[in-house]
């Protein structure tokens, strides 16, 4: 309790107002089953090839960890081994259209899109990648309208 004097010299007592703590009722979650973790994404490549006005657009989503080798495993505090795609190639009817050299600067599960002139509906498009551990994956689709 603190005491002050006001200008009329009458003592004034300041008291802190009472504090009331109220807890919100907690929802009953015991009836809900425990949630299981989501399954990992399927490995592989999703590839679409679409023709529009003599231009073929390729869109690819590649499932890959793309580890740089610079991160530490939180469980062991040891470096995670590098694991990244080194080369990606796309072929149109067996002929190389584009090839790219990748490295640790590419994100996990990379998305790649590009266009090239030519192609016909039904032509074959093949995407192939190779990583620094010698693993490869490929997929072949037909150009759609």
C-alpha positions in Angstrom: 0.0 0.0 0.0 1.4 3.4 -0.9 0.3 6.7 0.6 0.3 10.1 -1.2 -0.8 13.5 -0.2 -3.2 15.4 -2.5 -3.1 19.2 -2.7 -5.8 19.5 0.0 -3.4 17.6 2.3 -5.9 14.8 2.8 -4.0 11.4 2.7 -5.0 9.2 -0.2 -4.4 5.5 -0.2 -3.7 3.7 -3.5 -4.5 0.0 -3.5 -3.9 -2.3 -6.3 -7.2 -3.7 -7.7 -7.7 -7.4 -7.0 -6.4 -9.7 -9.7 -8.6 -12.5 -10.9 -7.2 -15.4 -12.9 -9.6 -17.4 -15.0 -8.6 -20.4 -17.0 -10.5 -21.3 -20.2 -11.9 -24.8 -20.2 -9.7 -27.2 -22.1 -11.4 -29.1 -24.9 -11.7 -32.8 -24.3 -9.4 -34.4 -26.9 -9.3 -37.8 -25.4 -12.0 -39.0 -27.8 -9.9 -38.1 -30.9 -7.5 -40.8 -32.1 -3.9 -39.7 -32.2 -2.8 -38.3 -35.6 -0.2 -40.3 -37.5 2.5 -38.5 -39.4 1.9 -37.9 -43.1 3.5 -40.4 -45.4 6.5 -39.2 -47.3 6.1 -38.0 -50.8 6.5 -40.6 -53.5 9.8 -40.6 -55.2 10.1 -39.8 -58.8 9.4 -37.2 -61.4 6.1 -35.5 -62.4 6.4 -34.3 -66.0 4.0 -32.5 -68.3 4.5 -31.5 -71.9 2.0 -29.2 -73.6 2.0 -27.9 -77.2 0.6 -24.4 -78.0 1.2 -22.5 -81.2 4.3 -24.6 -82.2 5.9 -24.0 -78.8 6.2 -27.0 -76.4 6.2 -26.2 -72.7 7.8 -28.6 -70.4 7.1 -28.6 -66.6 8.9 -31.0 -64.3 8.8 -31.6 -60.5 11.6 -33.8 -59.3 11.5 -35.4 -55.9 15.0 -35.3 -54.5 16.6 -34.3 -51.1 19.2 -32.0 -52.7 21.5 -32.1 -49.6 24.4 -29.7 -49.8 26.6 -31.5 -47.3 26.8 -28.3 -45.2 23.9 -29.1 -42.8 24.2 -31.0 -39.5 21.9 -33.8 -38.6 20.0 -32.5 -35.5 20.0 -35.9 -33.9 23.8 -36.6 -34.1 25.3 -33.2 -34.8 27.3 -34.7 -37.7 27.2 -33.4 -41.2 24.6 -34.8 -43.6 26.3 -36.3 -46.6 26.0 -34.3 -49.9 23.3 -35.7 -52.1 22.3 -33.6 -55.1 21.4 -33.8 -58.8 24.4 -33.1 -61.0 22.9 -33.4 -64.5 19.4 -33.1 -65.9 18.6 -33.8 -69.6 15.5 -33.5 -71.6 15.0 -35.3 -74.9 12.4 -34.9 -77.7 11.9 -38.1 -79.7 15.4 -39.3 -78.6 17.2 -36.0 -79.5 18.6 -33.8 -76.7 16.7 -30.5 -76.3 18.4 -29.2 -73.2 20.9 -30.3 -70.6 21.7 -28.6 -67.3 24.5 -29.1 -64.8 23.1 -28.6 -61.2 24.8 -28.4 -57.8 24.2 -27.6 -54.2 22.5 -24.3 -55.0 19.3 -26.0 -56.2 16.5 -26.5 -53.7 14.9 -29.7 -52.4 12.3 -31.2 -54.8 13.2 -28.8 -57.7 10.7 -27.5 -60.2 12.0 -27.0 -63.7 10.2 -25.4 -66.6 11.3 -24.4 -70.1 9.9 -24.1 -73.7 11.3 -25.1 -77.0 10.1 -24.6 -80.6 8.7 -27.6 -82.4 7.1 -30.8 -81.3 3.8 -32.4 -82.3 1.0 -33.9 -80.2 2.0 -37.5 -79.4 5.8 -36.9 -79.6 7.8 -38.4 -76.8 9.5 -36.2 -74.2 12.0 -37.9 -71.8 13.5 -36.3 -68.7 16.6 -37.9 -67.1 18.6 -36.9 -64.0 21.8 -38.2 -62.4 23.0 -37.3 -59.0 26.4 -37.2 -57.2 25.8 -40.7 -55.7 25.3 -42.3 -59.1 21.5 -42.6 -58.8 19.4 -41.8 -61.8 15.7 -41.5 -62.6 13.8 -40.9 -65.8 10.3 -40.5 -67.1 8.8 -40.4 -70.6 5.5 -38.7 -71.6 3.7 -37.7 -74.8 3.2 -34.1 -75.8 -0.5 -33.1 -75.1 -2.6 -30.3 -76.5 
